[in-house]
Each structure stands twice: as structure tokens, then as C-alpha cells.
Amino acid sequence: MKYVQFIVKRLLHSVLVLFGLSILIFVIARVIPGDPARMALGPRAPESVVEKFREALHLNDPIHIQYYYWIRGAVRGDFGYSILTKRSVTTDIKEFFPATLELMLLTGIIMSVFGIGLGIASARHANKWIDNAVRVMSYLGVCTPAYVFAILFLLIFGYLLNWLPTIGRLSPWIDYPPAITGLITVDSLLAGNFEAFWDSFKHLIMPSVALALGPMAQEARITRASMADNLQRDFIALERSQAIPERRIMSRFLLRISIIPTVSVLGLDFASQLGWAFLVELIFNWPGLSRYGIQVMLNKDLNGITAVIMVIGVMFLVVNIIVDIIVSWLDPRIRLGAERSQ
């Protein structure tokens, strides 16, 4: 029960953080040089029309009054009107967010499975060729930007070998499944359209792998370092003295405590990809939220800017809460500490 109270307390703290983030982003968006009304209507629009547009957006009011009108609409799911797409920002978010979320989910799976797996293999075969190969791959992955991998994959697997589709979420000759979740792979399975599922999955492979390689290398290094450190602990020596098989020591005792730092970093990497995936989305013509976010920033679309950053902020908070739950499950000492602090 006390552990549930701890989770509820974290949720309440997250709401306060989100409220502070909304104030900060709203103020920053409003003090950026430039006239949003003039940018929306164009340089040839009469001043009287521009002035009416300013009044409609409450741009002539003090900034705290502007924030009041914005937060009142945001709580109801109304982020205002986008001067870029000429429609509701909420409609834009509903259209672009599922594409990025689908991309991030596959990226997260690749990061976690292969990152932790490579770290385990490297730790089990320390100072051998496997460890050295993983180490070199980790250095390359960490220092190489995701867009470089994206361009290489596009040239090699898209154009040279012609193994994978290059742009978009679905091939033009395949019908989109009924929109239920917005995730084409999931909607295709729900509709029983396996052709659309396989085609959409192939479209996901190159951008998701390009995004995952850098964080995956980092997770591999952290897992390897954590396992190597814990191998020197007294409890591992005690288990080895009792003739427990090495494989069981690795899987049951060592891995659970060693992946805690990896899980923490993995959560941050997953959430940060929402904001840093715009170049990969641009290369593969992926209609995602990150690409939309850059477009609204370049066009000084204030409502679009604040909405995108708020969505990314919510994702960070959700991921952090999930990470806290997973870490407390992996290490009961954290859970007991949370209960004692209540």
C-alpha cells in the first residue's frame, strides 16, 4: 500500500513539473523575436486584418493573460490554431504523434534487447575477441550521429541492394488499415491485413535501427561496466564458492542488479529520441512529431511549438515513472527505502 502511495506521489510531482514546464515554454515562445500574426497572414496582409488576428490570439494582452487562455484550452485538449498547417494543433498532434511513437517503440525494443545482450556477452567474455568487438562497435555507435547511419542505410539497403523501402510509412499500392491506434503495424494486425503489417514493418526497420545504434552502444557499455564491477562483489564470490553454475550466477544474481543503471539510461534515451529524431524522419520522409516540431519552430508557430514540447515533456515524465517502477522491482532495497520514507 505504501509503495502505491509512493507511485501516486511521483505522479503528483510529475504534474507539478509539467505545470512548470508549460509556463517556461510558453514564456520562451512568446519572447522570441517576430510577429506571429504577420508571419501567419503574410507580408501583404492589411494592418487592420493583422490587428484583428492579434486580438483573436490574445497577442495584445499581457503574457499572463495569454497563458491563462492557452492553459485553459490545453487542459481541454485544445492547443489552438496552427499557422503552419492552417488547422487545429490538436489535429496535427493526433496525426503526427502515432508515427513517431511507432518508430520509438521499435527503436526502444532494439536498444534494450541488443544493447543489454551485447553488454552481457561482452562481460561474460571479458578481454576476449567478443569483448573487443563490442567495445569497438560501441565507440563507433556513440560517436556517429543517427543521420549518418540513416543515409548509409538508405544508400546501401534502399538503393544499392533494394532490400527495404526508403520513404514513408506504407507503400503507395497498399491500402491503409482502419485507424484504431494510429500505429499502422498494430492496426494492420487488428484488421487482419498481414500484407500491410509486413510492409509497414519493413518501412520501420531502417529509421528505427539508425536511431537505435547510438543508444544501443551506450547501453552495451553501461551493462558491461556494471556487470564487470559487480563481478568483484563479495556475494558473487560466495555464490561461486558454493559451486553454483556460472550461467545461473550470471542470469539470476548478477544480471538483475547490473542492469539497473542501464534501465535508467535507457529510459532517458528513449524519451530523448522523440525530440532528436527529426533528421532521421526528414531523411526517410517519415510523417512524425519530431519533423513537425522543427517545422513549427522555423515558422514561429507558437501554438505548435508549445504543444510539441508539452507532448515531449509528458513522454519524459511517463518514461521516468515507468523506469522508477522497473528499477524498484529489480532492486527491492529501493522499494523498501521508498516505503520507509513515507
N, C-alpha and C positions, 0 to 999 in steps of 0.2 A: 504493500500500500504506500509506504514512504517512497519507494522507488517511482511509483506512478506520480506522486506529488512532485518529485524531482523533475520528471519529464514535463509536467504541467508548468512548473516554474520556468523551465527552459523555453517553453512556448511563449509564456508571458514576456520573458526577456526579449525574445525574438520580435514580438510585436512592438516593443519599445524601440528596438534597434531599427525596425522598418519605418517607424514613425520619424525617427531622427534622420534616416536616410532620405525620406521623402522631402523633408524640409531642406536638407543640404542640396539635393539635386535640383529642387525647384528654384532655389535662390541662385545657384550657379547658372542654370539655364536662362534665367531672366536677366542676369547681368552681362551675358555675352553680347559684345557689340553687334549692332544691326537691328533693323526694324522688321519683326516677323510679319507684320501686316503688309508692309511694302513688298517683302520677298514673296508673300503668298499671292498678291494681286498683280505683281509685275511693275516695272518702272513707268509704264504709260498709264496706269490707273489714275483717275482723278483723285485729288487730295480728299474730297468730300467722301468718296467711296472708301478710301483707306481709313479715314477717321471713323466711319461707321463700323468698319471691320474691327478697328481697335476697341471700340466700345463693346462690340459683341464678345470679344475675347477678354474684356476687362483689363486691357493693357494700360489704360489710363488711370486705373485705380492704384492705390498703394500696394506694395508687394504682399503684405499680409492679407489684404482683401483678395488679391488674386489667388493666393494659396488657399484661402477659405473656399472659394468657388471650385478650385481644382480638386481639393481633397474631398469635398462633398460629393463631387461626381465620381471620383476614383473609388470611394467606398461602395458606391452603387455599380461599379464596373464600367463607368463612363469616363474615359480619359480624354475626351474632347475630340476635336476635328483635326485631321492631318492635312497640312498644307501641301504635302508631297503627293499623297495618293488621292486627295480630294474626297475622303470618306472618313468614317469613324476610326479612331485609333484602335478601339477595341476590336473592330472587324479585322484590322491589319494584324493585331496580335494573334487572333484566332486562326488566321490564315498562315502566318509565318512561323509561329512558335512550334506547332507539331512537327514541322520538317526538321528544325534544329534539335528538338527533343529526341526524335527518332535517330538522328545522326549521333547524338550524345550518348544514347543508351548503348548502341553497338560499340561506340568508342570506349565507354566505360567497361563493357564486358572484355574487350580486347586488352585494355590497360590492366585490369585486375587479374585476369586469368594468365596471360602471358608474362606480365610483369612479376607477379608473385611466383609463377612457375619457373621463370628464368633465375630469379633470386634464390629459390630453393636449390635448383640444380647447381648454381654457382657455389653455394655454401657447402653442399654435400661433396663437391669435387674441388675443394679449395686448392688454389695454386696448381691446378692441372689445366689441360688444354680447354676444357669446357669453361672453367672459371675465367681464363684469359680471353676466350672468345666473347663471353658475355660482357666482360669488362670493356673490351674494345667497342662492342656494339653499343654499350651504354654511353660511352663517351661520344660516339657519333650521333646517337639519338638525342642526347642532351644539347649538343652544340649546333645541331642542324634545325632550322625553323621548319614548321609544318608545311608551309607553302612550297618549300624546296622539294620535299617528298611528294607533295601533290603534283607538281609539274613533272617530276621524274616518272611517277606512276602513270600520269596522263600520256606522256610520250611513249613509254615502254609498253604498258599493258592496254592502253586505249588505242593508240595509233599504230605502233610498230607490230605488236602481236595480235591486236584486235581481239583480246580476250574479254574485256569488260566494257560496258557502256561508259561514255565520257561525261555527259551532262544531264542535268535534270534528275527527277525522282522516278520517272517511269517512261518507257519508250512510247513514241507517238502512236504506234499502231495498237497499243493495249489500252483498253478502257479502264478508267479509274474505278475502284470499288466504291460502294456507298460509304460516304463519310460518317463514321461512327466515333472513332477516337481521333481521327486526323493522322494517325500513323498508318501509312499505306500497307506495310507488311502485316500489321495486326488486322486492319480492315479487310485485307485480302483473305486472310485465314478465316475470319469470321464469315465472310461471304462465300467461302469455299472456292475462291478463284486462285488456284495454285500457280497458274501462269503469271498472274500479276504479282504474286508474292515472290516468286523466284526472280522476276525481272527487277522488282524494286529492291530486293536484297542485293543483286549484282550492282545496282546503282549505288548502294551504300558502301560497298567494300572499299573502293579506293579512297574516298574522302575520310571515312572513319579510320582506316589504317594510317593515313597520313597524319591525322590528328592524334592518334594514339601512340605513335612511335616515340615521341619525345617523353611524355609522361611515363610510358611503359618502361623506358630505360631508367628513368629516375626511380620508379617503384622497384625495379630489379636491384638497383644498387642499394636502396634502403633496406630491402628484405635481406640481401646478402650480408650487409654490415650488421644488422640486428641479430641475425642468426649466428654469425661468427662471434659476436660479443657474448650472446647467451650460451654458446657452447663452452665458454670458460667458467660458467657459473657452477657453484657447488652442487646444486640439485641435479645437474646433468652428470656430474662425476658420480654422484650417489646412485643414479639410475644405471649408469654403466657398470658400476661395481656389483650390482645385483643381476648382471648378465641379461639385462633387457635388450632385445634386438635393436640394432641401430635404426632400422626403418621405423620401428614403433616409437623410439625416442624422438625421432625427427617429426613424425606426424602427430603424435598425441601430446607430447610435452613441450617440445621446442617451438613448433610452428605457431601454435596458438598465441603464445606470449610474444613471439618475434614479429608477427605481422601487425601488431598494434600501431607502431609508427607508420607502417605502410598504409594502413586503412585511413589514418588521419590525413596523410598527404594525398592519398587517392581521392578522398572526398573534395579537397580543395582543388585538385587538378580537374576533376570532373566539372565542378561548378564554374571554374575559370574558363573552361573551353567554350562556354556559352557566349562569353564576350570576345574571345580571341579567335573564333572560327571564321571570321568574316572573309579573310583572304582565301581560305580553302573553299568556302561557299562561293566566292566570286569565281575562282578557277573552274569549278565544276558546275557553275550556273545553278547552284543549289538555292531554292527559294526559302531561305531560313531567316531567323530573327536577327542573327549577327549581321548579315548583309543588309537587312532592313535598317538596323540600328546605325550603321555607318552612313547610309543614305539620308536618314533624317537629321543626323548631325551635320552633314555637309550642306543641307538645305535649311538649317536652323529651324527645324520643325520642333518647336518647344514641347508640344504635347506628345509627339512621338519620342523625343529624347527621354523625357521623364518616365514615360510608360515602359520603354525598353529597359532602362536602368532599374526601375522598380521590379520588373519581372526577373531580371538577373539577380537582384538583391533577395527576392523571395526564394529563388533557387538556392542561393548560397545558404540561407537560413535553414531551408528544408534539408539540404545535404548535411549541414553541420549537426542538426538534430539526429538524423539517421546515423551519422558517424558516432555520436555520443552513445546511442543505443547499442550499436555494434561493439564499440570498444568496451562498454560496461559489461556486455555479455562475454566478451573474450577474457576480460580480467575481472574476476569477482571482487578484487580489492577496491576497484574504482566504484563498483556498485555499493559495497559496504561503506565506503567513505562518504558517498552521497547520502546514504541513509543516516549516518551518524551526524552529518552536518545539518540535518533537518531539526 
